[in-house]
């Protein structure tokens, strides 16, 4: 699937520290400042997606554990009733 990339100029204000980082990276990698900002944003988006996926797994694990605990309680009650009879 091809995605058409439409670039649109924007204006942003950066802290001196971030601007310095972009300038140093730009010179060190021979890339434009826009390319550096694009890479940083892409990396951040990937990081956010990974965090969202991890949180989903954590919630799913909790639900699975609760279901297993409920199932074990039922199993224990069945065994208990069996032993009493």
ABEGO torsion letter per residue (X at the ends): XBBBBBBBBBBBBBBAAAAAAAAAAAAAAGBBAAAAAAAAAAAAAAAAAAAAAAAAAAAAAAAAAAAAAAAAAAAAAAAAAAAAX
